[in-house]
Amino acid sequence: MAPAGTPNPVVDKLAAETRRILKVPDVAERLSGLGAEPVGNSPEQFAAFIKAEIAKWKKVIQDAKVDLQ
């Protein structure tokens, strides 16, 4: 994640470095051991994932009538 308005070349560089680091065997193994799934997808794919997660959990909260205040 990066602040809104971050220039695309900076976002692309961060994404490329993240993908590179996630391929390092020690890093991937450590994340997997913690129950995380190292994906390393594109910024667009990550944005779509986050949007879907927000919608999913919003529905769960609403259906459960959770009072967030």
mmCIF file of the N, C-alpha and C atoms, coordinates in Angstrom:
data_MODEL
# 
_entry.id   MODEL 
# 
loop_
_atom_site.group_PDB 
_atom_site.id 
_atom_site.type_symbol 
_atom_site.label_atom_id 
_atom_site.label_alt_id 
_atom_site.label_comp_id 
_atom_site.label_asym_id 
_atom_site.label_entity_id 
_atom_site.label_seq_id 
_atom_site.pdbx_PDB_ins_code 
_atom_site.Cartn_x 
_atom_site.Cartn_y 
_atom_site.Cartn_z 
_atom_site.occupancy 
_atom_site.B_iso_or_equiv 
_atom_site.pdbx_formal_charge 
_atom_site.auth_seq_id 
_atom_site.auth_comp_id 
_atom_site.auth_asym_id 
_atom_site.auth_atom_id 
_atom_site.pdbx_PDB_model_num 
ATOM 1   N N  . MET A 1 1  ? 0.838   -1.171  0.000   1.00 0.00 ? 1  MET A N  1 
ATOM 2   C CA . MET A 1 1  ? 0.000   0.000   0.000   1.00 0.00 ? 1  MET A CA 1 
ATOM 3   C C  . MET A 1 1  ? 0.883   1.234   0.000   1.00 0.00 ? 1  MET A C  1 
ATOM 4   N N  . ALA A 1 2  ? 0.363   2.273   -0.596  1.00 0.00 ? 2  ALA A N  1 
ATOM 5   C CA . ALA A 1 2  ? 1.057   3.551   -0.647  1.00 0.00 ? 2  ALA A CA 1 
ATOM 6   C C  . ALA A 1 2  ? -0.004  4.645   -0.565  1.00 0.00 ? 2  ALA A C  1 
ATOM 7   N N  . PRO A 1 3  ? 0.395   5.839   -0.163  1.00 0.00 ? 3  PRO A N  1 
ATOM 8   C CA . PRO A 1 3  ? -0.581  6.930   -0.082  1.00 0.00 ? 3  PRO A CA 1 
ATOM 9   C C  . PRO A 1 3  ? -1.214  7.225   -1.443  1.00 0.00 ? 3  PRO A C  1 
ATOM 10  N N  . ALA A 1 4  ? -2.456  7.674   -1.406  1.00 0.00 ? 4  ALA A N  1 
ATOM 11  C CA . ALA A 1 4  ? -3.135  8.078   -2.643  1.00 0.00 ? 4  ALA A CA 1 
ATOM 12  C C  . ALA A 1 4  ? -2.293  9.136   -3.334  1.00 0.00 ? 4  ALA A C  1 
ATOM 13  N N  . GLY A 1 5  ? -2.233  9.042   -4.644  1.00 0.00 ? 5  GLY A N  1 
ATOM 14  C CA . GLY A 1 5  ? -1.486  10.024  -5.410  1.00 0.00 ? 5  GLY A CA 1 
ATOM 15  C C  . GLY A 1 5  ? -0.014  9.685   -5.593  1.00 0.00 ? 5  GLY A C  1 
ATOM 16  N N  . THR A 1 6  ? 0.418   8.549   -5.057  1.00 0.00 ? 6  THR A N  1 
ATOM 17  C CA . THR A 1 6  ? 1.805   8.141   -5.270  1.00 0.00 ? 6  THR A CA 1 
ATOM 18  C C  . THR A 1 6  ? 2.018   7.931   -6.770  1.00 0.00 ? 6  THR A C  1 
ATOM 19  N N  . PRO A 1 7  ? 3.063   8.511   -7.338  1.00 0.00 ? 7  PRO A N  1 
ATOM 20  C CA . PRO A 1 7  ? 3.286   8.371   -8.787  1.00 0.00 ? 7  PRO A CA 1 
ATOM 21  C C  . PRO A 1 7  ? 3.393   6.903   -9.208  1.00 0.00 ? 7  PRO A C  1 
ATOM 22  N N  . ASN A 1 8  ? 2.839   6.611   -10.376 1.00 0.00 ? 8  ASN A N  1 
ATOM 23  C CA . ASN A 1 8  ? 2.834   5.234   -10.884 1.00 0.00 ? 8  ASN A CA 1 
ATOM 24  C C  . ASN A 1 8  ? 4.224   4.597   -10.949 1.00 0.00 ? 8  ASN A C  1 
ATOM 25  N N  . PRO A 1 9  ? 5.266   5.316   -11.369 1.00 0.00 ? 9  PRO A N  1 
ATOM 26  C CA . PRO A 1 9  ? 6.584   4.681   -11.384 1.00 0.00 ? 9  PRO A CA 1 
ATOM 27  C C  . PRO A 1 9  ? 7.040   4.222   -9.989  1.00 0.00 ? 9  PRO A C  1 
ATOM 28  N N  . VAL A 1 10 ? 6.673   4.960   -8.953  1.00 0.00 ? 10 VAL A N  1 
ATOM 29  C CA . VAL A 1 10 ? 7.020   4.580   -7.587  1.00 0.00 ? 10 VAL A CA 1 
ATOM 30  C C  . VAL A 1 10 ? 6.223   3.338   -7.185  1.00 0.00 ? 10 VAL A C  1 
ATOM 31  N N  . VAL A 1 11 ? 4.934   3.325   -7.486  1.00 0.00 ? 11 VAL A N  1 
ATOM 32  C CA . VAL A 1 11 ? 4.089   2.156   -7.181  1.00 0.00 ? 11 VAL A CA 1 
ATOM 33  C C  . VAL A 1 11 ? 4.616   0.928   -7.917  1.00 0.00 ? 11 VAL A C  1 
ATOM 34  N N  . ASP A 1 12 ? 4.971   1.100   -9.173  1.00 0.00 ? 12 ASP A N  1 
ATOM 35  C CA . ASP A 1 12 ? 5.484   -0.026  -9.966  1.00 0.00 ? 12 ASP A CA 1 
ATOM 36  C C  . ASP A 1 12 ? 6.789   -0.553  -9.381  1.00 0.00 ? 12 ASP A C  1 
ATOM 37  N N  . LYS A 1 13 ? 7.670   0.337   -8.941  1.00 0.00 ? 13 LYS A N  1 
ATOM 38  C CA . LYS A 1 13 ? 8.943   -0.075  -8.347  1.00 0.00 ? 13 LYS A CA 1 
ATOM 39  C C  . LYS A 1 13 ? 8.703   -0.834  -7.038  1.00 0.00 ? 13 LYS A C  1 
ATOM 40  N N  . LEU A 1 14 ? 7.805   -0.308  -6.197  1.00 0.00 ? 14 LEU A N  1 
ATOM 41  C CA . LEU A 1 14 ? 7.471   -0.988  -4.943  1.00 0.00 ? 14 LEU A CA 1 
ATOM 42  C C  . LEU A 1 14 ? 6.896   -2.376  -5.211  1.00 0.00 ? 14 LEU A C  1 
ATOM 43  N N  . ALA A 1 15 ? 6.008   -2.465  -6.191  1.00 0.00 ? 15 ALA A N  1 
ATOM 44  C CA . ALA A 1 15 ? 5.390   -3.754  -6.530  1.00 0.00 ? 15 ALA A CA 1 
ATOM 45  C C  . ALA A 1 15 ? 6.440   -4.736  -7.033  1.00 0.00 ? 15 ALA A C  1 
ATOM 46  N N  . ALA A 1 16 ? 7.336   -4.268  -7.889  1.00 0.00 ? 16 ALA A N  1 
ATOM 47  C CA . ALA A 1 16 ? 8.371   -5.146  -8.432  1.00 0.00 ? 16 ALA A CA 1 
ATOM 48  C C  . ALA A 1 16 ? 9.301   -5.643  -7.317  1.00 0.00 ? 16 ALA A C  1 
ATOM 49  N N  . GLU A 1 17 ? 9.688   -4.766  -6.420  1.00 0.00 ? 17 GLU A N  1 
ATOM 50  C CA . GLU A 1 17 ? 10.572  -5.162  -5.324  1.00 0.00 ? 17 GLU A CA 1 
ATOM 51  C C  . GLU A 1 17 ? 9.862   -6.115  -4.360  1.00 0.00 ? 17 GLU A C  1 
ATOM 52  N N  . THR A 1 18 ? 8.578   -5.866  -4.131  1.00 0.00 ? 18 THR A N  1 
ATOM 53  C CA . THR A 1 18 ? 7.808   -6.765  -3.262  1.00 0.00 ? 18 THR A CA 1 
ATOM 54  C C  . THR A 1 18 ? 7.742   -8.157  -3.871  1.00 0.00 ? 18 THR A C  1 
ATOM 55  N N  . ARG A 1 19 ? 7.450   -8.228  -5.172  1.00 0.00 ? 19 ARG A N  1 
ATOM 56  C CA . ARG A 1 19 ? 7.411   -9.531  -5.851  1.00 0.00 ? 19 ARG A CA 1 
ATOM 57  C C  . ARG A 1 19 ? 8.767   -10.228 -5.765  1.00 0.00 ? 19 ARG A C  1 
ATOM 58  N N  . ARG A 1 20 ? 9.843   -9.468  -5.961  1.00 0.00 ? 20 ARG A N  1 
ATOM 59  C CA . ARG A 1 20 ? 11.190  -10.039 -5.902  1.00 0.00 ? 20 ARG A CA 1 
ATOM 60  C C  . ARG A 1 20 ? 11.469  -10.606 -4.507  1.00 0.00 ? 20 ARG A C  1 
ATOM 61  N N  . ILE A 1 21 ? 11.145  -9.836  -3.479  1.00 0.00 ? 21 ILE A N  1 
ATOM 62  C CA . ILE A 1 21 ? 11.411  -10.260 -2.108  1.00 0.00 ? 21 ILE A CA 1 
ATOM 63  C C  . ILE A 1 21 ? 10.569  -11.483 -1.738  1.00 0.00 ? 21 ILE A C  1 
ATOM 64  N N  . LEU A 1 22 ? 9.329   -11.524 -2.189  1.00 0.00 ? 22 LEU A N  1 
ATOM 65  C CA . LEU A 1 22 ? 8.465   -12.659 -1.867  1.00 0.00 ? 22 LEU A CA 1 
ATOM 66  C C  . LEU A 1 22 ? 8.944   -13.962 -2.501  1.00 0.00 ? 22 LEU A C  1 
ATOM 67  N N  . LYS A 1 23 ? 9.803   -13.858 -3.517  1.00 0.00 ? 23 LYS A N  1 
ATOM 68  C CA . LYS A 1 23 ? 10.353  -15.052 -4.157  1.00 0.00 ? 23 LYS A CA 1 
ATOM 69  C C  . LYS A 1 23 ? 11.603  -15.579 -3.447  1.00 0.00 ? 23 LYS A C  1 
ATOM 70  N N  . VAL A 1 24 ? 12.140  -14.792 -2.517  1.00 0.00 ? 24 VAL A N  1 
ATOM 71  C CA . VAL A 1 24 ? 13.312  -15.246 -1.762  1.00 0.00 ? 24 VAL A CA 1 
ATOM 72  C C  . VAL A 1 24 ? 12.854  -16.422 -0.898  1.00 0.00 ? 24 VAL A C  1 
ATOM 73  N N  . PRO A 1 25 ? 13.485  -17.582 -1.043  1.00 0.00 ? 25 PRO A N  1 
ATOM 74  C CA . PRO A 1 25 ? 13.009  -18.776 -0.334  1.00 0.00 ? 25 PRO A CA 1 
ATOM 75  C C  . PRO A 1 25 ? 12.819  -18.585 1.173   1.00 0.00 ? 25 PRO A C  1 
ATOM 76  N N  . ASP A 1 26 ? 13.765  -17.953 1.844   1.00 0.00 ? 26 ASP A N  1 
ATOM 77  C CA . ASP A 1 26 ? 13.636  -17.757 3.294   1.00 0.00 ? 26 ASP A CA 1 
ATOM 78  C C  . ASP A 1 26 ? 12.416  -16.908 3.643   1.00 0.00 ? 26 ASP A C  1 
ATOM 79  N N  . VAL A 1 27 ? 12.163  -15.895 2.833   1.00 0.00 ? 27 VAL A N  1 
ATOM 80  C CA . VAL A 1 27 ? 11.024  -15.008 3.087   1.00 0.00 ? 27 VAL A CA 1 
ATOM 81  C C  . VAL A 1 27 ? 9.719   -15.766 2.856   1.00 0.00 ? 27 VAL A C  1 
ATOM 82  N N  . ALA A 1 28 ? 9.625   -16.435 1.729   1.00 0.00 ? 28 ALA A N  1 
ATOM 83  C CA . ALA A 1 28 ? 8.407   -17.194 1.409   1.00 0.00 ? 28 ALA A CA 1 
ATOM 84  C C  . ALA A 1 28 ? 8.137   -18.266 2.465   1.00 0.00 ? 28 ALA A C  1 
ATOM 85  N N  . GLU A 1 29 ? 9.188   -18.947 2.890   1.00 0.00 ? 29 GLU A N  1 
ATOM 86  C CA . GLU A 1 29 ? 9.033   -19.987 3.906   1.00 0.00 ? 29 GLU A CA 1 
ATOM 87  C C  . GLU A 1 29 ? 8.563   -19.395 5.231   1.00 0.00 ? 29 GLU A C  1 
ATOM 88  N N  . ARG A 1 30 ? 9.166   -18.295 5.619   1.00 0.00 ? 30 ARG A N  1 
ATOM 89  C CA . ARG A 1 30 ? 8.794   -17.652 6.894   1.00 0.00 ? 30 ARG A CA 1 
ATOM 90  C C  . ARG A 1 30 ? 7.334   -17.197 6.857   1.00 0.00 ? 30 ARG A C  1 
ATOM 91  N N  . LEU A 1 31 ? 6.922   -16.560 5.771   1.00 0.00 ? 31 LEU A N  1 
ATOM 92  C CA . LEU A 1 31 ? 5.535   -16.113 5.658   1.00 0.00 ? 31 LEU A CA 1 
ATOM 93  C C  . LEU A 1 31 ? 4.575   -17.295 5.668   1.00 0.00 ? 31 LEU A C  1 
ATOM 94  N N  . SER A 1 32 ? 4.907   -18.335 4.941   1.00 0.00 ? 32 SER A N  1 
ATOM 95  C CA . SER A 1 32 ? 4.058   -19.534 4.924   1.00 0.00 ? 32 SER A CA 1 
ATOM 96  C C  . SER A 1 32 ? 3.951   -20.139 6.314   1.00 0.00 ? 32 SER A C  1 
ATOM 97  N N  . GLY A 1 33 ? 5.062   -20.136 7.046   1.00 0.00 ? 33 GLY A N  1 
ATOM 98  C CA . GLY A 1 33 ? 5.059   -20.657 8.402   1.00 0.00 ? 33 GLY A CA 1 
ATOM 99  C C  . GLY A 1 33 ? 4.185   -19.859 9.350   1.00 0.00 ? 33 GLY A C  1 
ATOM 100 N N  . LEU A 1 34 ? 3.969   -18.610 9.017   1.00 0.00 ? 34 LEU A N  1 
ATOM 101 C CA . LEU A 1 34 ? 3.104   -17.743 9.829   1.00 0.00 ? 34 LEU A CA 1 
ATOM 102 C C  . LEU A 1 34 ? 1.650   -17.798 9.366   1.00 0.00 ? 34 LEU A C  1 
ATOM 103 N N  . GLY A 1 35 ? 1.379   -18.623 8.348   1.00 0.00 ? 35 GLY A N  1 
ATOM 104 C CA . GLY A 1 35 ? 0.019   -18.758 7.848   1.00 0.00 ? 35 GLY A CA 1 
ATOM 105 C C  . GLY A 1 35 ? -0.332  -17.761 6.761   1.00 0.00 ? 35 GLY A C  1 
ATOM 106 N N  . ALA A 1 36 ? 0.658   -17.025 6.285   1.00 0.00 ? 36 ALA A N  1 
ATOM 107 C CA . ALA A 1 36 ? 0.418   -16.057 5.211   1.00 0.00 ? 36 ALA A CA 1 
ATOM 108 C C  . ALA A 1 36 ? 0.696   -16.722 3.865   1.00 0.00 ? 36 ALA A C  1 
ATOM 109 N N  . GLU A 1 37 ? 0.026   -16.233 2.864   1.00 0.00 ? 37 GLU A N  1 
ATOM 110 C CA . GLU A 1 37 ? 0.229   -16.755 1.514   1.00 0.00 ? 37 GLU A CA 1 
ATOM 111 C C  . GLU A 1 37 ? 0.922   -15.679 0.681   1.00 0.00 ? 37 GLU A C  1 
ATOM 112 N N  . PRO A 1 38 ? 2.228   -15.814 0.443   1.00 0.00 ? 38 PRO A N  1 
ATOM 113 C CA . PRO A 1 38 ? 2.931   -14.806 -0.348  1.00 0.00 ? 38 PRO A CA 1 
ATOM 114 C C  . PRO A 1 38 ? 2.473   -14.854 -1.802  1.00 0.00 ? 38 PRO A C  1 
ATOM 115 N N  . VAL A 1 39 ? 1.803   -13.797 -2.243  1.00 0.00 ? 39 VAL A N  1 
ATOM 116 C CA . VAL A 1 39 ? 1.214   -13.779 -3.579  1.00 0.00 ? 39 VAL A CA 1 
ATOM 117 C C  . VAL A 1 39 ? 2.050   -12.954 -4.546  1.00 0.00 ? 39 VAL A C  1 
ATOM 118 N N  . GLY A 1 40 ? 2.272   -11.697 -4.238  1.00 0.00 ? 40 GLY A N  1 
ATOM 119 C CA . GLY A 1 40 ? 3.048   -10.834 -5.125  1.00 0.00 ? 40 GLY A CA 1 
ATOM 120 C C  . GLY A 1 40 ? 2.324   -10.507 -6.414  1.00 0.00 ? 40 GLY A C  1 
ATOM 121 N N  . ASN A 1 41 ? 1.064   -10.120 -6.302  1.00 0.00 ? 41 ASN A N  1 
ATOM 122 C CA . ASN A 1 41 ? 0.298   -9.782  -7.497  1.00 0.00 ? 41 ASN A CA 1 
ATOM 123 C C  . ASN A 1 41 ? 0.524   -8.314  -7.889  1.00 0.00 ? 41 ASN A C  1 
ATOM 124 N N  . SER A 1 42 ? -0.163  -7.874  -8.936  1.00 0.00 ? 42 SER A N  1 
ATOM 125 C CA . SER A 1 42 ? -0.003  -6.507  -9.425  1.00 0.00 ? 42 SER A CA 1 
ATOM 126 C C  . SER A 1 42 ? -0.759  -5.530  -8.525  1.00 0.00 ? 42 SER A C  1 
ATOM 127 N N  . PRO A 1 43 ? -0.428  -4.247  -8.598  1.00 0.00 ? 43 PRO A N  1 
ATOM 128 C CA . PRO A 1 43 ? -1.178  -3.257  -7.826  1.00 0.00 ? 43 PRO A CA 1 
ATOM 129 C C  . PRO A 1 43 ? -2.676  -3.285  -8.139  1.00 0.00 ? 43 PRO A C  1 
ATOM 130 N N  . GLU A 1 44 ? -3.013  -3.516  -9.383  1.00 0.00 ? 44 GLU A N  1 
ATOM 131 C CA . GLU A 1 44 ? -4.423  -3.571  -9.778  1.00 0.00 ? 44 GLU A CA 1 
ATOM 132 C C  . GLU A 1 44 ? -5.117  -4.790  -9.171  1.00 0.00 ? 44 GLU A C  1 
ATOM 133 N N  . GLN A 1 45 ? -4.436  -5.918  -9.186  1.00 0.00 ? 45 GLN A N  1 
ATOM 134 C CA . GLN A 1 45 ? -5.004  -7.131  -8.590  1.00 0.00 ? 45 GLN A CA 1 
ATOM 135 C C  . GLN A 1 45 ? -5.158  -6.968  -7.077  1.00 0.00 ? 45 GLN A C  1 
ATOM 136 N N  . PHE A 1 46 ? -4.183  -6.341  -6.450  1.00 0.00 ? 46 PHE A N  1 
ATOM 137 C CA . PHE A 1 46 ? -4.258  -6.122  -5.013  1.00 0.00 ? 46 PHE A CA 1 
ATOM 138 C C  . PHE A 1 46 ? -5.410  -5.180  -4.685  1.00 0.00 ? 46 PHE A C  1 
ATOM 139 N N  . ALA A 1 47 ? -5.583  -4.125  -5.467  1.00 0.00 ? 47 ALA A N  1 
ATOM 140 C CA . ALA A 1 47 ? -6.688  -3.191  -5.243  1.00 0.00 ? 47 ALA A CA 1 
ATOM 141 C C  . ALA A 1 47 ? -8.034  -3.902  -5.377  1.00 0.00 ? 47 ALA A C  1 
ATOM 142 N N  . ALA A 1 48 ? -8.158  -4.772  -6.363  1.00 0.00 ? 48 ALA A N  1 
ATOM 143 C CA . ALA A 1 48 ? -9.408  -5.531  -6.545  1.00 0.00 ? 48 ALA A CA 1 
ATOM 144 C C  . ALA A 1 48 ? -9.637  -6.464  -5.362  1.00 0.00 ? 48 ALA A C  1 
ATOM 145 N N  . PHE A 1 49 ? -8.575  -7.091  -4.857  1.00 0.00 ? 49 PHE A N  1 
ATOM 146 C CA . PHE A 1 49 ? -8.686  -7.976  -3.699  1.00 0.00 ? 49 PHE A CA 1 
ATOM 147 C C  . PHE A 1 49 ? -9.164  -7.201  -2.474  1.00 0.00 ? 49 PHE A C  1 
ATOM 148 N N  . ILE A 1 50 ? -8.559  -6.059  -2.219  1.00 0.00 ? 50 ILE A N  1 
ATOM 149 C CA . ILE A 1 50 ? -8.936  -5.241  -1.063  1.00 0.00 ? 50 ILE A CA 1 
ATOM 150 C C  . ILE A 1 50 ? -10.391 -4.788  -1.185  1.00 0.00 ? 50 ILE A C  1 
ATOM 151 N N  . LYS A 1 51 ? -10.789 -4.366  -2.374  1.00 0.00 ? 51 LYS A N  1 
ATOM 152 C CA . LYS A 1 51 ? -12.173 -3.930  -2.596  1.00 0.00 ? 51 LYS A CA 1 
ATOM 153 C C  . LYS A 1 51 ? -13.147 -5.080  -2.309  1.00 0.00 ? 51 LYS A C  1 
ATOM 154 N N  . ALA A 1 52 ? -12.823 -6.276  -2.768  1.00 0.00 ? 52 ALA A N  1 
ATOM 155 C CA . ALA A 1 52 ? -13.684 -7.443  -2.527  1.00 0.00 ? 52 ALA A CA 1 
ATOM 156 C C  . ALA A 1 52 ? -13.727 -7.795  -1.046  1.00 0.00 ? 52 ALA A C  1 
ATOM 157 N N  . GLU A 1 53 ? -12.592 -7.710  -0.368  1.00 0.00 ? 53 GLU A N  1 
ATOM 158 C CA . GLU A 1 53 ? -12.545 -8.000  1.070   1.00 0.00 ? 53 GLU A CA 1 
ATOM 159 C C  . GLU A 1 53 ? -13.393 -7.007  1.864   1.00 0.00 ? 53 GLU A C  1 
ATOM 160 N N  . ILE A 1 54 ? -13.324 -5.744  1.503   1.00 0.00 ? 54 ILE A N  1 
ATOM 161 C CA . ILE A 1 54 ? -14.133 -4.730  2.192   1.00 0.00 ? 54 ILE A CA 1 
ATOM 162 C C  . ILE A 1 54 ? -15.615 -5.053  2.026   1.00 0.00 ? 54 ILE A C  1 
ATOM 163 N N  . ALA A 1 55 ? -16.035 -5.362  0.802   1.00 0.00 ? 55 ALA A N  1 
ATOM 164 C CA . ALA A 1 55 ? -17.437 -5.686  0.550   1.00 0.00 ? 55 ALA A CA 1 
ATOM 165 C C  . ALA A 1 55 ? -17.856 -6.934  1.330   1.00 0.00 ? 55 ALA A C  1 
ATOM 166 N N  . LYS A 1 56 ? -17.007 -7.949  1.339   1.00 0.00 ? 56 LYS A N  1 
ATOM 167 C CA . LYS A 1 56 ? -17.324 -9.195  2.033   1.00 0.00 ? 56 LYS A CA 1 
ATOM 168 C C  . LYS A 1 56 ? -17.500 -8.961  3.526   1.00 0.00 ? 56 LYS A C  1 
ATOM 169 N N  . TRP A 1 57 ? -16.551 -8.298  4.142   1.00 0.00 ? 57 TRP A N  1 
ATOM 170 C CA . TRP A 1 57 ? -16.606 -8.106  5.594   1.00 0.00 ? 57 TRP A CA 1 
ATOM 171 C C  . TRP A 1 57 ? -17.645 -7.075  6.002   1.00 0.00 ? 57 TRP A C  1 
ATOM 172 N N  . LYS A 1 58 ? -17.949 -6.132  5.113   1.00 0.00 ? 58 LYS A N  1 
ATOM 173 C CA . LYS A 1 58 ? -19.035 -5.181  5.380   1.00 0.00 ? 58 LYS A CA 1 
ATOM 174 C C  . LYS A 1 58 ? -20.349 -5.944  5.510   1.00 0.00 ? 58 LYS A C  1 
ATOM 175 N N  . LYS A 1 59 ? -20.570 -6.893  4.590   1.00 0.00 ? 59 LYS A N  1 
ATOM 176 C CA . LYS A 1 59 ? -21.795 -7.696  4.634   1.00 0.00 ? 59 LYS A CA 1 
ATOM 177 C C  . LYS A 1 59 ? -21.845 -8.537  5.905   1.00 0.00 ? 59 LYS A C  1 
ATOM 178 N N  . VAL A 1 60 ? -20.732 -9.146  6.280   1.00 0.00 ? 60 VAL A N  1 
ATOM 179 C CA . VAL A 1 60 ? -20.695 -9.956  7.504   1.00 0.00 ? 60 VAL A CA 1 
ATOM 180 C C  . VAL A 1 60 ? -21.070 -9.096  8.704   1.00 0.00 ? 60 VAL A C  1 
ATOM 181 N N  . ILE A 1 61 ? -20.485 -7.917  8.793   1.00 0.00 ? 61 ILE A N  1 
ATOM 182 C CA . ILE A 1 61 ? -20.765 -7.009  9.924   1.00 0.00 ? 61 ILE A CA 1 
ATOM 183 C C  . ILE A 1 61 ? -22.227 -6.582  9.936   1.00 0.00 ? 61 ILE A C  1 
ATOM 184 N N  . GLN A 1 62 ? -22.739 -6.239  8.757   1.00 0.00 ? 62 GLN A N  1 
ATOM 185 C CA . GLN A 1 62 ? -24.143 -5.820  8.670   1.00 0.00 ? 62 GLN A CA 1 
ATOM 186 C C  . GLN A 1 62 ? -25.081 -6.967  9.016   1.00 0.00 ? 62 GLN A C  1 
ATOM 187 N N  . ASP A 1 63 ? -24.822 -8.155  8.469   1.00 0.00 ? 63 ASP A N  1 
ATOM 188 C CA . ASP A 1 63 ? -25.684 -9.302  8.747   1.00 0.00 ? 63 ASP A CA 1 
ATOM 189 C C  . ASP A 1 63 ? -25.668 -9.681  10.226  1.00 0.00 ? 63 ASP A C  1 
ATOM 190 N N  . ALA A 1 64 ? -24.526 -9.498  10.871  1.00 0.00 ? 64 ALA A N  1 
ATOM 191 C CA . ALA A 1 64 ? -24.400 -9.832  12.291  1.00 0.00 ? 64 ALA A CA 1 
ATOM 192 C C  . ALA A 1 64 ? -24.896 -8.689  13.182  1.00 0.00 ? 64 ALA A C  1 
ATOM 193 N N  . LYS A 1 65 ? -25.263 -7.584  12.550  1.00 0.00 ? 65 LYS A N  1 
ATOM 194 C CA . LYS A 1 65 ? -25.758 -6.399  13.275  1.00 0.00 ? 65 LYS A CA 1 
ATOM 195 C C  . LYS A 1 65 ? -24.756 -5.936  14.348  1.00 0.00 ? 65 LYS A C  1 
ATOM 196 N N  . VAL A 1 66 ? -23.496 -5.911  13.948  1.00 0.00 ? 66 VAL A N  1 
ATOM 197 C CA . VAL A 1 66 ? -22.432 -5.475  14.837  1.00 0.00 ? 66 VAL A CA 1 
ATOM 198 C C  . VAL A 1 66 ? -22.499 -3.951  14.967  1.00 0.00 ? 66 VAL A C  1 
ATOM 199 N N  . ASP A 1 67 ? -22.528 -3.464  16.189  1.00 0.00 ? 67 ASP A N  1 
ATOM 200 C CA . ASP A 1 67 ? -22.545 -2.022  16.448  1.00 0.00 ? 67 ASP A CA 1 
ATOM 201 C C  . ASP A 1 67 ? -21.095 -1.553  16.563  1.00 0.00 ? 67 ASP A C  1 
ATOM 202 N N  . LEU A 1 68 ? -20.657 -0.757  15.620  1.00 0.00 ? 68 LEU A N  1 
ATOM 203 C CA . LEU A 1 68 ? -19.277 -0.316  15.590  1.00 0.00 ? 68 LEU A CA 1 
ATOM 204 C C  . LEU A 1 68 ? -19.059 1.003   16.326  1.00 0.00 ? 68 LEU A C  1 
ATOM 205 N N  . GLN A 1 69 ? -20.047 1.448   17.054  1.00 0.00 ? 69 GLN A N  1 
ATOM 206 C CA . GLN A 1 69 ? -19.861 2.725   17.750  1.00 0.00 ? 69 GLN A CA 1 
ATOM 207 C C  . GLN A 1 69 ? -19.848 2.571   19.224  1.00 0.00 ? 69 GLN A C  1 
# 
